[in-house]
């Protein structure tokens, strides 16, 4: 039998597990959901799993190997290929299989110890501080805040703050609440738990896994692709729920997180676009989708980001808006050609060719050989 780990994998921007959700086999669908969520959550740190991980996931879903065997396969793979895979791909693969394993388990205890244990299991051997509460203060520049940081919990009182939030939630009664009221309360609890940020790294993925286990323990099914496809939005919504700048008229805003949870738990269809969360987003200027606008960029600000390039190159507002639209669509993973640009921007062949040449001139893209004539990929 041919080695399944050499079979073709669908494009990373499609859902590699879609077939299992329409198969009618509940067991496979449940496994696929766990994997879909596990892999999708890596996007909070802009990580992408390997094709080997996706193949391993499919073998588990189809019943060829257990989840424990899947985890061991991934661990053995990186033991044997220590210097042949990027470090962060290894992190994405190992954490993905561990998330899938935890989500698939029926056991759960609502406690700080469980929360800390999840972090330890996810990042053992990846972070030296796995399962350990940080003993230093942190700040993080956030794209969604224009480079500002959320005020995270202070190192001196992290455990006490964590215990307090758990005790408060444990004593809260959901009796007689409407679904909207339940969503509002869950959003508040979730945002406070994340804001403590008790670990040096891995807080968002740990919080997401813990929250999925928690809502399942109280009766929510929550088996859809909201976490898998909107992990970056989820993190940005947590940021906006915990940031205020009263002098600039900016207040903590739970509405974005509530919309996420309404989609997750109620099957609603709120539009989850990262650019809407940016503190500089001007909603009134964006009422006509056909008008090119200078939208914020859905990635952290850095030396190689679109923002820094726009600051050093002469680029018109129209071109900036169109570049951002393409980057939103393709990221730096998908190979695209003139036809793809025409489809996304709604333009004809000649303008598309001129536009692609300009992006290449700006060093935003690179030519890809072996994929057909005129193929490019974003370099950032």
C-alpha positions in Angstrom: 0.0 0.0 0.0 1.3 3.4 -0.9 2.5 5.5 2.0 -0.3 7.8 2.9 2.1 10.4 4.1 3.1 11.1 0.6 -0.3 11.8 -0.8 -1.3 15.2 -2.1 -2.6 17.7 0.4 -5.1 20.4 -0.5 -4.1 24.0 -0.6 -3.5 25.3 3.0 -6.2 27.9 2.6 -8.9 25.3 1.9 -10.4 23.0 4.6 -8.5 19.7 4.4 -11.2 18.1 6.6 -14.3 19.2 4.8 -15.1 15.7 3.5 -15.5 14.4 7.0 -18.2 16.9 8.0 -20.4 15.7 5.2 -19.7 12.0 5.5 -22.5 11.4 7.9 -20.1 9.6 10.3 -20.3 11.3 13.6 -17.1 9.8 15.0 -15.0 11.1 12.0 -16.7 14.5 12.2 -15.9 14.9 15.8 -12.2 14.0 15.2 -12.1 16.3 12.2 -13.5 19.1 14.3 -10.8 18.6 17.0 -8.0 18.7 14.3 -9.6 21.6 12.5 -9.7 23.6 15.6 -6.2 22.5 16.7 -4.6 23.5 13.5 -6.6 26.7 13.1 -5.6 27.9 16.6 -1.9 28.1 15.5 -2.8 31.1 13.4 -2.9 33.2 16.6 0.9 33.2 16.3 0.9 33.0 12.5 2.1 29.4 12.5 1.4 26.9 9.8 1.5 23.1 10.2 3.4 20.8 7.8 1.9 18.5 5.2 3.1 15.6 7.3 0.9 16.8 10.2 -2.1 17.1 8.0 -1.6 13.6 6.7 -1.2 12.3 10.2 -4.4 14.0 11.2 -6.3 12.3 8.3 -4.9 8.9 9.3 -6.3 9.5 12.8 -9.7 10.7 11.6 -10.0 7.6 9.3 -9.2 5.3 12.2 -5.9 4.0 11.0 -4.1 5.3 14.1 -5.1 6.5 17.5 -4.6 10.0 18.7 -1.8 8.8 21.0 -0.1 7.1 18.0 -0.5 10.4 16.1 1.2 12.3 18.8 4.1 9.8 19.0 4.4 9.8 15.2 4.9 13.6 15.2 7.3 13.4 18.1 9.4 10.7 16.4 9.3 12.6 13.1 11.0 15.6 14.6 13.5 13.4 16.6 14.6 12.0 13.2 14.4 15.3 11.3 15.8 17.8 13.8 17.6 20.0 11.3 15.2 19.6 8.3 12.2 21.6 9.4 11.8 25.2 10.6 11.6 25.5 14.3 8.2 27.1 14.3 6.8 24.4 12.0 7.8 21.9 14.6 6.0 24.0 17.2 2.8 24.2 15.1 2.8 20.4 14.5 3.5 19.4 18.1 1.0 21.8 19.6 -1.6 21.0 17.0 -1.6 17.3 17.8 -1.6 18.0 21.6 -4.6 20.4 21.2 -6.5 17.7 19.2 -5.7 15.2 21.9 -6.9 17.4 24.8 -10.1 18.4 22.9 -10.9 14.7 22.2 -10.7 13.8 25.9 -13.9 13.7 28.0 -12.2 14.6 31.3 -12.2 18.2 32.6 -12.1 20.0 35.9 -12.9 23.7 36.1 -9.9 24.9 38.1 -6.7 27.0 37.9 -4.7 23.7 38.1 -6.5 22.4 35.0 -5.7 25.7 33.2 -2.0 25.5 34.1 -1.9 21.8 33.2 -3.2 22.5 29.7 -0.4 24.9 29.1 2.1 22.4 30.4 0.8 19.7 28.1 0.7 21.9 25.0 4.2 23.4 25.3 6.2 20.7 27.2 9.6 20.5 25.4 8.8 23.6 23.4 8.9 26.4 26.0 11.2 26.1 29.0 8.5 27.7 31.1 5.7 25.2 30.1 3.2 25.1 32.9 4.9 27.7 35.0 3.5 31.1 36.0 5.7 33.9 34.8 7.7 35.9 37.4 8.3 39.0 35.3 6.0 41.7 33.8 5.3 41.9 30.1 3.9 44.1 27.4 3.2 43.3 23.8 2.9 45.7 20.9 -0.4 45.0 19.2 -1.2 45.7 15.5 -4.8 46.1 16.4 -3.9 48.9 18.9 -1.5 50.7 16.5 1.5 49.4 18.4 0.2 49.9 22.0 -0.1 47.2 24.6 -2.8 45.7 26.8 -2.1 46.2 30.5 -1.5 42.6 31.5 -1.5 41.2 35.1 1.3 42.1 37.3 3.8 39.3 38.1 3.5 39.7 41.9 -0.2 38.9 42.0 -0.8 36.5 39.0 -1.8 33.4 41.0 -4.1 35.4 43.3 -5.8 37.1 40.4 -6.3 33.7 38.6 -7.8 32.1 41.7 -10.1 35.1 42.2 -11.5 34.9 38.6 -12.0 31.2 38.9 -13.8 31.5 42.2 -16.0 34.3 40.9 -17.0 32.3 37.8 -17.6 29.1 39.9 -20.0 31.0 42.1 -21.9 32.7 39.3 -25.4 31.3 38.4 -26.6 31.1 34.9 -30.1 30.2 36.0 -32.8 32.3 34.3 -30.4 34.1 32.0 -31.2 34.6 28.3 -28.8 33.3 25.7 -27.6 36.9 25.1 -26.9 37.4 28.8 -25.0 34.1 28.9 -22.9 35.2 26.0 -22.1 38.5 27.6 -21.0 36.9 30.8 -18.9 34.2 29.1 -17.2 37.0 27.1 -16.4 38.9 30.2 -15.0 35.8 32.0 -13.0 34.8 28.9 -11.5 38.3 28.4 -10.5 38.6 32.1 -8.9 35.1 32.1 -6.8 36.0 29.0 -5.9 39.4 30.3 -4.1 38.0 33.3 -1.7 36.4 30.8 -0.1 34.2 33.5 2.4 32.5 31.1 5.3 34.0 29.2 4.0 32.7 25.9 1.1 30.5 24.7 -1.6 32.3 26.6 -4.2 32.6 23.8 -3.9 28.9 22.7 -4.1 27.7 26.3 -7.1 30.0 27.0 -8.9 28.8 23.8 -8.4 25.1 24.6 -9.5 25.6 28.2 -12.6 27.6 27.1 -13.6 24.9 24.6 -13.4 22.3 27.3 -15.3 24.5 29.8 -18.3 25.3 27.5 -18.6 21.7 26.6 -18.7 20.8 30.3 -21.7 23.0 30.8 -23.6 21.6 27.8 -22.6 23.6 24.7 -21.7 21.5 21.7 -19.6 24.1 19.9 -18.5 21.9 17.0 -18.1 24.3 14.1 -15.3 26.0 12.3 -15.4 29.4 14.1 -12.3 28.8 16.2 -10.5 27.1 13.3 -11.1 29.9 10.8 -11.0 32.9 13.0 -8.2 32.3 15.5 -6.5 35.6 14.7 -9.8 37.5 15.1 -10.3 35.7 18.4 -7.0 37.0 19.7 -7.6 40.6 18.5 -11.1 40.6 20.0 -9.5 39.7 23.4 -7.1 42.6 22.9 -9.9 45.0 22.2 -11.9 43.7 25.2 -9.0 44.7 27.5 -7.8 48.0 26.2 -8.8 51.6 27.0 -7.3 55.0 26.1 -9.9 57.4 27.5 -8.0 60.4 26.3 -8.4 59.1 22.7 -12.0 58.1 23.3 -11.2 54.4 23.2 -13.0 52.1 25.6 -12.8 48.4 26.4 -15.1 46.8 23.9 -16.6 43.3 24.4 -18.8 43.4 21.3 -16.2 41.8 19.0 -15.7 38.9 21.4 -19.5 38.6 21.8 -20.0 38.4 18.1 -17.4 35.6 17.9 -19.2 33.7 20.7 -22.6 34.2 19.1 -21.2 32.6 15.9 -19.6 29.8 17.9 -22.5 29.0 20.3 -25.6 30.2 18.5 -24.7 29.6 14.9 -25.1 33.3 14.0 -23.2 34.8 11.0 -21.6 38.0 12.2 -18.8 39.1 9.9 -15.5 38.5 11.7 -13.0 40.8 9.9 -9.8 41.8 11.7 -9.6 45.2 10.1 -12.9 46.1 11.9 -11.1 45.7 15.2 -8.3 48.2 14.5 -8.6 51.3 16.7 -8.2 53.5 13.6 -10.9 51.7 11.6 -13.4 54.2 10.2 -16.6 52.3 9.6 -18.4 55.2 7.9 -15.6 55.4 5.3 -16.2 51.8 4.4 -19.9 51.7 3.7 -19.4 51.1 0.0 -17.4 47.9 -0.5 -16.7 48.8 -4.1 -14.7 51.9 -3.1 -11.0 51.2 -2.6 -10.0 52.3 0.9 -6.8 52.2 2.9 -7.6 49.4 5.3 -5.5 48.4 8.3 -3.4 45.3 7.8 -4.2 42.0 9.5 -0.7 41.2 10.8 1.7 42.5 13.4 3.8 45.6 12.7 7.4 44.7 11.9 10.4 45.6 9.7 9.0 43.5 6.9 5.4 44.3 7.3 3.2 46.0 4.7 3.0 49.1 6.9 6.8 49.6 7.1 7.1 49.1 3.3 4.3 51.6 2.7 6.2 54.1 4.9 9.3 53.9 2.8 7.8 53.5 -0.7 5.7 55.8 -2.8 2.4 54.0 -3.0 -1.0 55.5 -3.8 -4.0 55.0 -1.5 -5.8 53.0 -4.1 -2.8 50.7 -4.6 -2.3 50.2 -0.8 -5.9 49.2 -0.5 -5.7 46.7 -3.3 -2.4 45.3 -2.0 -4.0 44.7 1.4 -7.0 43.0 -0.3 -4.7 40.6 -2.1 -2.6 40.0 1.0 -5.8 39.3 3.0 -6.7 36.7 0.4 -3.4 35.0 -0.3 -1.1 35.8 2.8 2.4 34.6 2.1 1.4 30.9 1.6 -0.7 30.8 -1.6 0.8 31.0 -5.1 -1.3 33.3 -7.4 -1.4 34.5 -10.9 -3.0 37.2 -13.0 -6.3 35.4 -13.1 -6.4 35.3 -9.3 -5.7 39.1 -9.1 -8.4 39.8 -11.6 -10.9 37.8 -9.6 -10.1 39.4 -6.2 -9.9 43.0 -7.5 -12.5 42.8 -10.2 -10.2 44.2 -12.9 -9.3 43.1 -16.4 -6.1 41.5 -17.7 -4.0 44.6 -18.5 -4.5 46.4 -15.2 -3.9 43.1 -13.4 -0.6 42.7 -15.2 0.5 46.2 -14.4 -0.5 45.8 -10.8 1.5 42.6 -10.4 4.5 44.2 -12.0 4.3 47.0 -9.5 4.1 44.7 -6.5 7.1 42.8 -7.8 9.0 46.1 -8.3 8.2 47.0 -4.6 9.6 43.6 -3.6 6.3 42.6 -2.1 6.2 39.4 -4.2 8.6 36.9 -5.6 8.4 34.9 -8.8 7.6 31.2 -8.4 9.1 28.7 -10.9 7.6 25.3 -11.6 4.0 26.3 -10.9 3.2 27.6 -14.4 3.9 30.9 -16.2 3.5 34.2 -14.3 3.1 32.8 -10.8 3.9 34.9 -7.7 3.8 34.7 -3.9 3.9 37.4 -1.2 7.3 37.7 0.5 5.8 39.2 3.7 
